[in-house]
Amino acid sequence: MTGNIGEWSELYTMFKLLADGKLYAADADTNKIPDIYYDVLKIIRGTGNDKLEYRRNGEVNVVNAATGDIMCSVPISSFVEQTDKLLKSIKKKKDEKTKGAFELPESWEFAQSLKCKTLKAKAQDKADIVLMVHDIMCGRDDTFGFSIKSQLGSPSTLFNASKATNFTYKLKGHKLNNDEKAAFEGFKKFADKFEFLDSLGTDIEFVAVDNKTLEFNLKMVTSEMPLIFAAMVENYYKGKSAMLSELIDIIAEDGVIRTLDNKVYLRHKVKELLTNIALGMVPAKLWTGDYEATGGYIIVKDDGDVVCYHIYNRNAFRNYMLANTRFDTPSKSKHGFGTIYEEDDKQFLKLNVQIRFVK
């Protein structure tokens, strides 16, 4: 079995939670909150006839969910030992700057002894791990799906780019001739491209979200979100900032949306959008508003600690999302953007972004 650092981190999360038996909440800076935690009663993996429950009660019993049969029992101490070994192995691969998938035979052998067949959940699932936890705050047992983000490897992507995430802008002011378009194409950095356009007296104006499904999903937050998002994308490519929190302040000052308090309004709406993306919404699939990761986010910190943002603690989760996300430039050739083109004697430019975590 091979996997990248993120995929091995999902297995590490399973080992760690079964070893510790507790999932701690985090503040907006990913610091563990000692007094807020959830007792891990069991971890659920697979579906249908392959659905297994890892029940923690003095030891870990691997149970066939369909029949209730105990397939094997493993001491908690084994999970403590294997958690430590897996963390050291992942960190070693990181220190060696290993890229792509790699094998960790001892960890996978232990996983197989637990009847594991895969490292991670299916790619389309927002929930990477499903837990039954006991909430000490309200004194009840609940089952939740969590998305896992690991800080052990490269910063992970929150919002993936595709041709569906193209935004179209119309050039206004000076119309570029062929030589000027060639000069525009010659600049490698987009900030230089837009500085060149500015020197010609040319600017851009948002026209449309290319994909109607993405437009609908954005409008599920507010009808103004396509314009808000497009303004942030524009300022990113003009070199103003990559951090979403800073881009909000920029477009608030620009008056893209006029309210009683632009910053308060924009921060609230962008936090809501990021929450939707984190817990269910993907660009090219019509979103119903239902969360798939019903619990929230689990963060594997770079020191191996595992903390969570539960949807019960909504404010900390939303603040974390805004403070720790940035725009990133995807492949121009792959996604078909970044080139000036003409239609009906008018000039247009498509821009595209992905959203990535800072760490």
PEPE-V667406 format. One record per pair of residues at least 24 apart in sequence whose C-alpha atoms are under 6 Angstrom apart, sorted by sequence separation. I is the first residue (numbers start at 1). J is the second residue. D is the distance in whole Angstrom. If there is no record, write none. Layout:
i:I j:J d:D
i:I j:J d:D
This chain:
i:329 j:353 d:5
i:328 j:353 d:6
i:328 j:354 d:5
i:174 j:201 d:6
i:327 j:354 d:6
i:328 j:355 d:6
i:173 j:201 d:6
i:174 j:202 d:5
i:327 j:355 d:5
i:173 j:202 d:5
i:326 j:355 d:6
i:172 j:202 d:6
i:326 j:356 d:6
i:172 j:203 d:5
i:325 j:356 d:6
i:171 j:203 d:6
i:172 j:204 d:6
i:325 j:357 d:4
i:171 j:204 d:4
i:324 j:357 d:6
i:325 j:358 d:5
i:170 j:204 d:5
i:324 j:358 d:5
i:169 j:204 d:6
i:170 j:205 d:5
i:169 j:205 d:5
i:169 j:206 d:4
i:169 j:207 d:5
i:168 j:207 d:6
i:168 j:208 d:5
i:167 j:209 d:5
i:167 j:210 d:6
i:166 j:210 d:6
i:194 j:238 d:6
i:191 j:237 d:6
i:164 j:211 d:5
i:190 j:237 d:6
i:191 j:238 d:5
i:271 j:318 d:6
i:191 j:239 d:5
i:19 j:76 d:6
i:19 j:79 d:5
i:19 j:80 d:5
i:15 j:79 d:6
i:16 j:83 d:6
i:15 j:83 d:6
i:214 j:283 d:5
i:214 j:284 d:6
i:217 j:287 d:6
i:213 j:284 d:6
i:213 j:286 d:6
i:245 j:322 d:6
i:244 j:326 d:5
i:243 j:326 d:4
i:242 j:326 d:5
i:242 j:327 d:5
i:44 j:130 d:5
i:43 j:130 d:6
i:43 j:131 d:5
i:42 j:131 d:6
i:42 j:132 d:5
i:41 j:132 d:6
i:41 j:133 d:5
i:40 j:133 d:5
i:39 j:133 d:5
i:38 j:133 d:6
i:39 j:134 d:5
i:4 j:100 d:5
i:38 j:134 d:6
i:4 j:101 d:4
i:38 j:135 d:5
i:3 j:101 d:4
i:2 j:101 d:5
i:3 j:102 d:6
i:2 j:102 d:5
i:2 j:103 d:5
i:11 j:119 d:6
i:7 j:120 d:6
i:6 j:150 d:6
i:147 j:293 d:6
i:146 j:293 d:5
i:5 j:153 d:6
i:145 j:293 d:5
i:145 j:294 d:5
i:146 j:295 d:5
i:148 j:297 d:6
i:150 j:299 d:6
i:151 j:300 d:6
i:144 j:294 d:5
i:145 j:295 d:5
i:146 j:296 d:5
i:147 j:297 d:5
i:148 j:298 d:5
i:149 j:299 d:5
i:150 j:300 d:5
i:151 j:301 d:5
i:152 j:302 d:5
i:144 j:295 d:5
i:146 j:297 d:5
i:148 j:299 d:6
i:151 j:302 d:5
i:126 j:292 d:6
i:127 j:293 d:5
i:126 j:293 d:6
i:163 j:335 d:5
i:162 j:335 d:6
i:171 j:347 d:5
i:171 j:348 d:6
i:170 j:348 d:4
i:169 j:348 d:6
i:169 j:349 d:5
i:168 j:349 d:6
i:168 j:350 d:4
i:167 j:350 d:5
i:167 j:351 d:5
i:166 j:351 d:6
i:166 j:352 d:5
i:165 j:352 d:6
i:161 j:354 d:5
i:160 j:354 d:5
i:159 j:354 d:5
i:159 j:355 d:5
i:158 j:355 d:5
i:158 j:356 d:5
i:157 j:356 d:4
i:156 j:356 d:6
i:156 j:357 d:6
i:155 j:357 d:5
i:155 j:359 d:5
i:151 j:359 d:6
i:26 j:307 d:6
i:25 j:307 d:6
i:26 j:308 d:6
i:24 j:307 d:5
i:25 j:308 d:5
i:25 j:309 d:6
i:28 j:316 d:5
i:27 j:316 d:6
i:28 j:319 d:6
i:28 j:320 d:5
